[in-house]
Amino acid sequence: MLKTNDGFFYKRNRGKQMYRMMIADDEDGERIGIQYLLNKLGFEFNIIEAEDGKEALRKLEECAVDILMTDVRMPFIDGLELSEIVRNRFPDTEIIFFSGYDDFSYVKQALSIQAVDYILKPVNPEEFKKVIDLVIARIERKKTVELHDRQLRKVLEPYIITRLLSQIPYEKLRNTYRESELEFLKLYKRMILLEFEEDFFGKTVEDIQELNNKIAENGLALSCDMVDLNPAQGILLFTDEGKSTSYYREAADAIHILIEKEYQVSCFLAVSGLIETPDDIGSVYQETEAYFEERFFHKDIFVYPIESDDRAVNVNSENITRAFNEIEEDIKFCDVFSLKKNVEIILDKCRNNEFQSYIYTRFICGNLIKILYHALPEDQDEIADKIEELYRVNHFSEIEQSLLDLMGRVVRVLDSQQDSPKHMIAIIEKYIRDHYMEVLSLDVLAEKVFLTPHYLSSIFSQEKGIGLNKYIKKVRMDKAEQLLTTTNMKIGDICEAVGYTNLSYFCKTFRNEYGVTPEKYREK
């Protein structure tokens, strides 16, 4: 038996469900006796004690329980009054009365409040056990039914939604399903449609739930249900009351940035008007889907319908994505000067409210925090707390100070790594990727990091598991393959663009790498 702040916590059979029970009685001895009997009979409960009805009600408001076991006669609020309140506020709570024989006149009232049973004092252990077993069985039956209902809703609700979106009239659905099965539709107030240029659900992500989890991981608290309509389309149905259109546009902007950063694909989003009743869902969906027709004229706009300031927002989005990529590179190559410059670019945009949205600004800062922690691999468990703190503060200056403190830690770590072999190799890698079209020799590269050619060759092979010349060839071949598949450049021009002066040698090297000549590869 373990003593806790709230009472006694029983933990015997780890395989069983642990339920929470409140024992409300104004006599210490009675409460202790009930707990002793529970323990002796092998029951395991998280026990919360209350000395009177008033204290019981206060504790129930703080922490709901599965079972309320209450004396009938208590000061301030007696057991009957307490139970009536509990039955109204916490209808799933099971209620058991216990009291002396002279309180038997209360039995009818107890039963009218749907108490499971009325245990008389002194307590008969066998009768007591029967009552507790009955209560637990009832709770478990309810939980089984609830689980079955949840599993059924998980399948049924998306199907009902897709039928509505397919323009099946709501009235027709009412003739097919029970009212309780359609009740969830009344919660929806707005929708956001997602559209991808290629298959996304079932390919890039398993399903829309995986995307939902990724959104939550990035600190976007959205009250919505998600359904993937087909591999390239999904819908978010929001239950928020009283939110403005700008709120949903800000959420759409944040989702676009997240998908582009996490999955490197473009996502187009359309924000709906208000959904007044379930009858509106089908027509609102049609109106919202029609906004995507504007995509034909605006390849750089990702959130629809278009508003006057959308172009500026999308330019900011592209700049931020570029800045994030550069910050990741800065950390990898321990480039403190460039890191400070790129972080300041983002902070300056936030200070000047260039994102025109506090939600979007917090989202941007949350992503910046996650990237900065790339330099602090041993402190990854701090990320969730940092992002949660970001959503609690009331002014951007607090977020800025937190980011600058984090930057200070990152800079100190990067400064300490600048003389390490790993850092030297990172500099060489970056130089090769930036200058693959030029003449690259071991001597030229060694000069860049002030090492002897022999030592550079040795540590590069140790760190990367590949020789320096093979690495240069791989970078050039990767770039050649990219140019062949994404451009109409001539083979000879590609040869020069990736650093080769002899076309025959380039073609031979490409064939050795990919098994076919550049011409054949392009035809594939």
N, C-alpha and C positions, 0 to 999 in steps of 0.2 A: 504494500500500500504506500503510495507516494503522496506526500502533502503538497498542495499547490495553493496559490493565493485565493482561489475560489472555493477550495474544499479539498476533496480527495479524488485522485485520478486513478481509476482502476485499469490495469493493463495486464491481462493474463494471456488469453489466447489470441495471438497476433493475427490469425487468419480471419477472425470475426470482425463485423462492423462495429466501430466504436460510436455509441450514441451519447448525446448530451442530455443529462437530467438535472432539473432543478428541484431541490427539496425545500419547501417553504413551511417553517414551523417556528413559533416564538419560543420553544423550549429547546435548549442546546442538547439535552439528553435524548430527546426524540429524534433529532436530526442525526446525531451520532449513532443511535440505535438502528435507524433505517439503513445507514451506510454500512454498519457492521453486518446486518442481515443480508444485504445485497452481496457483500464480499463473501460471506460464508456460503451463500447459495451459488457462488460461481459466476455472478453477473459482472460485466465490465462496463462501466459508464464513466463519462467525464462529468463529475458531480459539481454543481454550483449550489451554494447554500444561500438562503435568505431568512432573516429573523422575523419578518412580518410581510404583509401584503404590499406595502408601499415600497420596501426595499426590493421585493421580488419583481415588481413591475419595472423599477428603474433598471435592474440588471437584465431583464428580458429585452428592454429597449436597446441595451448595449450588445446583447448576445442572445440570439434566439436558441431555444432548446427543442429537443424532440419530445420530451416528456416533462410535464409539470406534475409533481406529486405535492399536494398542498393540504395542510390542516384546514378544517372548516372555520374554526374560530381563531382569529388572529387580530392584533391591534391595527388601527389605521384603515386597512382594507382587509375584510375577511376573505376566506377562501372562495366563497360563492361569487362575490363581487369581482375578485381577481380573475376567476375563471371565465366570467362573462366577458371581461375586457380581453382576455387572452383569446377566447373563441372568436371574437370580432377582428382582432388585430393579427393574430397568428393562427389562422384556421387549421393549419396542418399539425399543430401541437396536440399530442395526446394528453388527456387530463385524468389524474387519479386523485380521489379524495381519501383522506384517512382521518379518523376521529373516534371518540368514545361512543359507547352504546347510547348514552343519553342524547346524542346528536342524531339519532336515527330519523328524526322528523325531517332532516335535511335531504334524505335520500331522493325523494321525488324531484326536488329542486336540482340536485346534482345530476340526475338523469336527464332533466330537461335541457341542461347545458351540454349534454352528450359526453359526460364523463365516462371513461371506460368502465370504471368500477368504483366501489365505495368500500375501502378497507377499514375494518373495525379494530379498535384497540381493546385489549392487548392483541398484537398481531399474531395470527396463526401462520407459522412459516410455510406450511403447505399451501394454504390459501393465498398467501402473499406471492409465492412462486408462480402459482397458476395465473394470477393477475398480471405479473410482469411478463411471463411467457406470452400471454394473450396480447399485451400491448406491443411487444417486439414483433410478434407475428403480423399484427396489423400494420405496423410501420413498414415492415419488409414487403408486404403485399402492395402497399401504396407505392413504394419505391420501384417495385417490379413493373407496376402499371405505368408509372411515370417514365421509366426507362423505355418501355415499349412505345409509349406515346411519342417520346423524343425521337426514337429511331424511325417511327412512322412519319413524323413531321419532317424529318431530315430528307425523306424521299418524296413525300406528298407535296410539301410546300413549294419546292422548285418546279414541280410538275404543274401545279396550279398557276404559278407565276408565268410559266412559258405558254400555257393555254391562254391566259389573259393577253399576253403580248402578241399572240397569234390572232388576236381580235375575236376570241370567243367571248360573247357578252357575259358580263358578271351575273346577270339574272339567270342565264342558262347554267352557270356554275352553281348557283344557289339551289337549283333543282337537282343537281348531281351530288353535292356534298352537304354535310351537316353545317349548321351555322357556326358551330365551335371550330370547325376545320378551316373556315374562311375568316375567322376573327382577326388573324394576324395581318390581313390585307389592309385593315382600317388604320394600322399604325404608320403606313408609308406616306411620306410627305413630299419627297423629291427623289429623283433618280439621276445617276450619272452613268452614261454608256461608255464602254471602253471598246476601241476598235484597233486591231493590229493589221499591218500590211501582209503578214504571213501568219501561219498557224502558231499560236502561243500556248493555249491550254492543251495539255496532253503532249506537248513537245518541249517547250522551254521550261514550263512548270507542269507539275502533275495535274493540278486542277486549280480552280479559283481559290480554294481554301489555302493552298500554299502561298498564293499571292497575298491573301488576307493576313496570314501569319507574318509575312515579310513587312507589310505595311505597319502592323502592330509593333514589330521589333524596332522599327525606325521612329517610334514615338508618335505616330499619327493615330489619335484616339477617335475613331469614326463609329458612330452608332448606325450601323447598316447591315443588311443582309446582302450576300453576294451570290450571283448565279452565273455560271458560264453557259452562254446560249449556244455557242458553237466554237470550234477551235480558235477562231479569230475575233470573237466578240464576247463581252461579259457585261453584266449590269450590276450596279450598286444601288440598292433601295434603302433610303435613309428614313429613320424614325424620329429625327430631331424635330422638336416643336419650335416654331418661331425663329428659325435661322434665316438670314437673308441670302439672296442669290450670290452676293459677293463671298459669303462664307463657303458655299459649295464650289465656286470658281477657284478660290484659294486652295481648297482641298484637291481639286482636279489638277491644279498646277503642281502641287506637292507630289501627287501620285505619278504624274508624268516624269518629273525629275527622278523620282525613286526608281521607276521601271527602266528609264534610260541608263541610269548609273548601275543598277544591280544586274540587268540582263542585256544591256547594249542593244536594245531594240527601241524603235519609235512606237509610241502609243498615242492615239488620238482620243480625246474625251469630249463628250457633249453633256452639258448640264441642263436639266429639264426645268420647266416651270413648276408651279405648285400642284400637287395632287390633292384634290379636295375629298374625293371618295374613291372606293375601289372601282367604281364605274369608270373613273378617269384614267386608270392605269394604262389601258390599251391605247387610248387616243394620245395621251401624253408621251407614250413610248414612240408612236409614229411621228409626232411633231419633233421629238428630240433626235430621232434617227435621221430625220430630214436635214438637220443642221450639218451632217457630214458631207452633204452635197457641195458645200462651200470649199471642201478640201481641194477640189479640182483647181481652184484659183489661188490657193494659199498653201504652198508646200511647207512654209516655215511657221505655220500656226498650228498649235496642238490642242487648244481648248476652244470649244464652240458652245454657243454662237459667238461670232466675233464681236468684240467691243473695241472702242476707239483706242484703248491703251494696250491692246493685246500684242502689237508688234514690239513695243518697248519691253514688255514682260518676257517675250520669247528671246529677244536679243540678250536680255539678262540671263535667261536660262542657259543659253549657249555659252556665254562668258563664264558662268559659274561652273558648268561642267568642265570647261577647259581649265579653269583655275584649280578645281579639285584634282584633275589628272596631273597637273603640274606639281601640286603639293605632294601627291603620292610619289612622283619622281624625285622631288626635292628630298623627301625623307629617305628614299632608297639610296640616293647618292650623297647624303649628308650635306646638301647644299643649303646651309643656314641662311645665307644672304637672300637667295631666291625664295626660300620658305617664308621668311618674314615679309618679303614683298608681296607674295601671293596671298598670304593670310590677311595682310593689311587691305588688299583690294576687296576681299569679301567683307571685312569688317566695315570698311568705308561705305560700301553699298548698303549695309544694314543700318549704319548710323544715319544715312541720308534717306532712309525709307524707300529705296529704289525698288523694292519688291512690292510695295504698296499693300502689304499684308503682314500682320504680326504672326499668323499661323505659318505662312511661307518662310518668314524670317527665322522663326524658331526651328523649322524643319531644316533650313540651310545650315544653321549653326549646329544642329544635331549631327548632320552628316560630316561637318568639319571636325567635330569632336571624335567621331569614329575613325576618321582618317588620321588624325594626329596620334591616336592611340596605336597606330601601326608601329610607331617608334618606341612604344612602351609595352612590349609583348607580355611582360610579367604582371602587368596591371590591368589586363583585359576585363577582369571582374568589376572594375570601377565604372565601366562605360554606362551600364544601365542606370546607376545612381546619378551619374553626371547628366544624362539626358532627362531623367525625371526632374532633377533640380532645375534644368533649363525651362521646363514647362510650369514650374511653380513661381518663378520670380515675376515681379511686376514691372520691371523696367529693363530696357536693353543694356543699360550701363552695367547691370549686375551680370548679364550674360557675357558682355565684353570682358569684364574683369576676370571671370572664370576662365574664359578662353585664353586670355593673356597669361594667367598663372599656368595653365596647361602648356602653353607655348614655351614658357620658361623652362619647364621640366624637359620638354622635347629637345630644346636647343642644347641644354646641358648634356643630354645623352648623345646627341649627334656630334657635339664638339669632342666628346671622349672617344668617338669611333673614327675620327677623321684620319688617324695615322694607322689604322688597322689594315691588314692585307685585303679584307673583305671590301673595305671602302675603296681601296685602290682598284680592285677588280670592277667595282660598280662604275667608277669613272671611265675605265677603259670600255666597258660595255656600252655606256651611253655615247662615248665618242665614236665607237664603231657604228652604232645605229644612226648617228647624226651625219657621219661622213663616209658611209659605205660606198658612195659613188666616186670617192677620191682614191688615190694611191695610198694603200695602208701596208706598212711594213712593221716588223717587230721593233726596229730602231725608232721609227716615228712614234709609235705608241709608248715605248719606254720613256721617251723624252717627256711625254705628257704627265707622267707621275714620278719623274726623277728617279727611275730605277734602272738597273742594268738590264739589257735585253734578256740575258740568261735567267736572271732572277724573276723578271716579269713572266716569262714563259713558264717557269717552274710553278709559281704560285697560282697562275691562271688555271693550269691543268689540275692542280690540287683542289682549288675552290669550285671549278665548274665541271670537272670530270671530262673535259674535252680540250683538245689543243687549240691554241689561239688562231692558227690558220684555218682550222676546220670551223671554228666559230664564225670567223669572217665570211667564209664560204656559205655557211648556213644562213646568215643574215641576208646576204646578197641573193641567194636562191629563193628565200621566202619573199623578198621584195619582187623578184622577177615573176614568181608565181602569181603574186597579187596584181601586178601590172598586166599580165597575160589575161587574167580572168575579169578584170574590171575596166580595162581600157582597150582602145583600138590601135595602140601604138605598134609600129613596125618592130619586128624581132631585132633588127639592127639597132634601133633607137633604145629598146629595152636593154640590150647588151651594154650600151654606153651608159645608160641611166643607173645601172647597178654596179658600175666600176670595172667592167671588162673592156679591153681595147681590141681583142681578137674574137671575132664573131664565131669562128669555127671552134675555138676553145670554149667559149661560152655555151654553145649548143651541146658540146660533148659533156661539159660539167653538168648541165641541166639534165641531160639524158641519164647520166650516172645517178643523179639525185632522185629523179621522178620516174625513171624507167622508159620515158618516151621523149621525143624531141619537143622543143617549144611549140612548133606548129601543131603537132599531134595533140599536145596537152590542151592547146586552145580549142581545138576541134571537139574535144571531149566535153 
